[in-house]
């Protein structure tokens, strides 16, 4: 299970930085259990695990507390030789009738308890994103940053008794964005951290972080690096999206092109937060279906409304209109994303020339056409704008340039 791999990578990192030699079991029993489970409100939920089940009263009396009785039950289950996702996070269900029984085998692999303990650490380092999915990322800075956030989640729960507990993966999404943010202060780690809660099924809870915000946070930390995430969901039916490459340098170009596109004018330039508030056409699952997450996956939501019909799926062919501040903001985002996708400012300049030329030609001829009852020029410019194939676009553009003796400044 990849949860075990991540758990062991973290443990190695912890031992190196703390100059210790803890095993996964030792870390779990002496560090992890105290923070995560030795309280009335837990930081983490593992379905059907001993920490999910009420222990017998006599076990509570024997061990001194409910939490210690649950810990003892977990130890017994790990030693029993009967494995399941209740003790080995991410593993199959125990019986063949369960929905995850497809992972079962009758081969006796003799799973090492270290693997099972490590899987709990790995799951606690998962980053929850919208859609109910979790990402595991094998990067030291990510693992250590999330680990440092654990204690602050415990602190947060103590200070907000009305908020749902057992949301460590969701917490991790917010914490990672904060930890890699420009305002993060190592001297006061939780200073400026903002967690917005909302009502979920009658209880206040932390809503899952939008996946694109997590990707932008990673891009700020690794602006020149491609990293890999493992994406999955553990529930009644486990879902695996697999290993997804994150093309972070591509995503970072949105910031790099911003100043060039908007000519460094303070009144029109997009702020970092405005870029990171981008609403995308793809949800996280569909973004992963693209094979990689890069600029294409960040396609702005509703942009296709203004693409020529037939050019792409769901293209609406509508004209963009500036109605209010939101429409102007969306226009800036659309323009920035398209430019980043083209990755060539010269094309943007040429497109601007073309738009100006078509507007001028149509305006110049509008009066004459109206007087003569003609709409030749207007129809021709419309055909150019709605061209679905490159050859049709070039043919229409050539005709209108010849008819009206205009030219474009091709620099390359």
N, C-alpha and C positions, 0 to 999 in steps of 0.2 A: 504494500500500500504506500502511495506517495506521501501520505500523512506521516508515516514512520520515517521516511527518508528526510523530510523537512525537519521533523522532530530531532533526529540524530544530528543533522547539520547544525541546528540551533544549539544543541547540547555541546557539540564540539566548540562552537563559537563561544559559548558561555564559559566552558572550562578554560579555554585559552585566555579569555579576557579577565576572568576572576582567579586564574591560577589554581584551579581545583581539578579533581579527577572524579567527579560524580558520575555514576551510572544513571541511566534513564529512570530506573526505579528509585534511586536515592533522591534524584532531583524531584521526582513526582511526590514522594512521601514527605520530604523535608522542606520543599519550597512551594511546589505547585499546589499540593493539597491544601496547605494552610491559606494560601491566597484565594484559591478558586472555590473550595468546597467546605472549609471549616467555619462556615457562617450559615445563618438562616437563609440568606439570599446568595445563590450561586452565580458565578460568572459565566458558566458554560453549560450547555445542554447536550447530552449524548443519549439518544432515545433508547429506552429499556435498560440502561446501565444501572448499576446499584445506586448511583447518586440520583436516579430518577425514581427509584422505588423506596417505599417506606420499609425500614428494617423492623424486625420483630422486637417487641418491647424488652424481652429478656436479653437480646443482643445489645440494645441500647444501654441497659443496666450493666451488662458485663464490660463493655468498652468505655462507658462513661459519657457518651454523647451519641446523638443520631449520626453525626458526620463520621465519627470514628467507627461506628458500626457499619456504615456504608463502605468506608475504606476497607474494612476487614472483609466484607462480602466481595468487593472487587478483587482483592488479593486471592481469595478462595476460588473465584471463577477463573482467574488467569492460571491458576495451578491445576484446574480440573481437566484440562486437555480438550474441553469443549469450547470452540471459538465462535465468536459472532461479533457483529458490529457494536454490540453493547459493551464489549471490553476491548475490542481492537477496532478503533475508529476508522470507518471506511470499508470494513470487511463485510462479508455476506451475513445474512440472517442465520440464526441457529438451525431452523428447521426447513424442510423442503417445501412446506406449504406457504412460506412467506414470499413476499413480492420480490425480494432480492435473492431468492434461492438459486437463480441462474449462475451466481458466483460460486456456488458450493461444489465441492469435489469430495470423493470418498478416499482420496489420497491423504495419507497422514504426513504432513510436512513438519510436524513438531515445532510449531511457531515459538520462537524465543520470546519470553516475557519482556525482554528489552524492546523488542519490536512493538509490542502492545503498549507499553508505557510511553514510548516515543510517539506513537500515533496520537495520543492525547495532547502532547506538546505541539505536534504539527497542526492539529485541528485548531488549537488555540491561537495559532499564528495565521489562520486563514483570514482573508480580507473579503468581507461581505459586500456585494454590489447589487444594484437593482435587478430584479428578476429572480431573486432567491438563490443566486449562485455565489460561490466562494472561489477566490483565487489564492493559490499558494505560489510564492515567488522565492526562488533560490538565490537571494542576494543578501550578503551579510548586513548591509545597512538597513534593508527592509526588516529582516528578522530581528535585529537588535532594537530597532525603533519600535516595533510592535511589542516586543518584550517589555520595554520601558513604559509602554502605555498600559500594561496590565494593572499595575498598582493604582494608576489614576482612574481606571474603571471601577476598581473596588471603592476608591474614595468617592467617586461620583455616585455610586449606588447608596453609599452611606448617607450622602447629603440629599438624595432625592428618593425617599422611601416610596413615593407614589408611582415611580417609573418601573416598568417591567424589568426583571433581571434576566440572566442567562443569554445575553446578547453579545458575547465577546467578539464574534465575527463582524457584526454590525458596528460595534464600537471601533474595531480595528480600521474599518474604512474611513471613519471620521478622523481617528487619531493619525493615521498615515498622512492624510491630507494636511493636517496641522503640523505634524513632525517635519515634513518636507517643505513647509511653507516659509515664506520670507520672514514672517514675524516670529518664528519659533525662537525661543530664548532658552538655551540649555540650563541657565541658572534658575529659571522659573518655568519648567516644562509645560505646565498646563495653563499658563497665562495667555489669554486671548482665545482659548479653545471654545468654540461655539457648538453646542449640541442642541438642535431643535427637536423637540418631542411632539408627537401627535397621538391622537386616540386611535388605537387599533383593537378591534373587537372588545370595546368597552374598557380598555386599559390604556394608560399612557405608556408609550414605548418610543424607542429611538427608531426613526424610519431608516430604511436601508439607503446608503449613499448611492447617488447616481454614478454609474460605472464610468462615465466620461470624466467626472471630476477626479476619480482615482487615477485614471490614465494621465490626465494633465499633471497631477502631483508627481507621478513617476517620471514624466517627461522633464519636469523641472529638476529632478535629482539626477537623471541620466540623459542629458540632452544630446549626447553623442554615442549612445549605446543602445543596441538592440537586446532586449531581455526576453525571457520566456516565462509565461505563467501557466499553471495547471488549473483548469477551471472545472468545477463540479458542483453538485448539489446532493446532500444526504437527507433523505426523507423516507417516506414509506417505500418509494421507488427511487433508488440511487440513479442519478443522471451524471454522465461524464461528457464534458465538451472536449476534453483532451488538452494537449499542450498547444498553446497559442503564442506565436511570436508577436511581441509588441515593438513596432517600428517607431521608437520614441524620437529619433532625430527627424523623421518625417513630420511628426506632430509638432515638434518644436519650431518648425519653419513658420507656423502660424504666428508665433511671436516675432520671429526674425523678419518676416515680411511686413509686419504690421506698420512699422514706421515708414517703410518705403512706399507702401500702398497709400497711406494717408498723409504723406508728406510732412510728418512730424507736427501736425497742427493740433494743439492741445484741445481745441473745441470739437474735433471730429475723431480723434484717435480712440481706438478701443482699449479700454483698461484690461489688465490681466483678468480681473474677476468677470468682466463682461464676456471675455473669450471662454472662460471656464464655466460660465452659465449656459453654454451652448446646449440647445436641445437637439438631439440627433434623430435622423430618420430611422436608424437601426437601433433595436434594443440590444442588450448585451449578447443574448443567444444568437441572434442573426448576425451581429458583428463578428462573432467567432466563426460563423459559417463561411465568412469571406476567406478564411484560412489564416489571415494575419490581421492584426489591428494596427492600422496606420491612418493616414489622412482620409482614405476612402470611407473607413468606418465612421468618421466624424462628419459625414455629410449632414448639413443642417436640415432639421425637420422643416417640411413645407416648401423647401426649395423647388421640389419637382412640380409644385403647383404652377410655377412660372417657366418651366421648360417646355419646348415645342411638343405638341401631342405626337406620340409615336416614337419620340427620341429615346425615352426610357420608360420603364414600367411606372404607372401612376402619373405620368406627365400630364399637367392640366392645361397647358397652353395659354394661361392667363397673363395679362399685362400687369406688371408690378406697379403699384401706386403708393405714393407717400401720403398716408392719411394722418399719421400721428408720430410721436416719438418712438414708439415700438417698431413701426414699419421702417423708420430710418435706421434704427439699431439693427434690425434684421437685414436690411440692405447692406450695411457695413460688414456684417458677419458673412453673408453670402459672397460678397465681393472678395473678402479675405480668403475664404475657403477655396473658391474657384481659382484665385491667383496662386495659392499654395499648391493646388493640384496641378496646375499648368507648370508651376515652377519656372516661369519665364516672364519677367516683368515687361519685356518687349511686346509680348502678346497682349498684355493688358493695355498697353499704350496704343497698340494697333486697333484693338477692339474699341477703345475710346474714340479714336479717329473715325472709325467706321460708323459708330453710333451718331457722332456729330454730323458726319457727311450725309447719312440717310435722313436725319432730321432736317437738315438744311435743304436738301433736294426736295423733300416732301413739302416743306413750307413754301419754298420758292414756286413750286408748281401748283400749289393748292388753289390759288386764285384763278390761274389760267384754266385748270381742269374744271373748276366749278362753273366758270363762264361758258366753257364749251361742252359741259355735260360729260366730261371724261373723268375716269378714275384710274388711268393707266399708271401714273407714277405711284400713287398710293398702293395699288394692287401689287406692283412690282416690289416695292420695299417690304410689303407684308410677306410676299413669297420668300424674299431673302431671309427675313427674320424667322420664318417658320420652316425653313429647309430642313429636311430630315436626313439628307445625304450630302456629303461634301461636294459632289459634282454639281448638284442642283444649286448649292450655295454659290459656288464659284461662277457658274453660268449666269445666274441672276445678277451677281455683283459685277461681272464683266459687262453685261448689257447696260446696266444703269450708269456705270462709269463712262461707257462709250457715248451713251445718249446725252449725258449732261456734262461731259468733258471735265470730270473730277478725277483726282488721283489720291492715292494713299502713300504715306511715307514709309516704305519698307526699308528698315535699317539693316535687316539680316535676311 
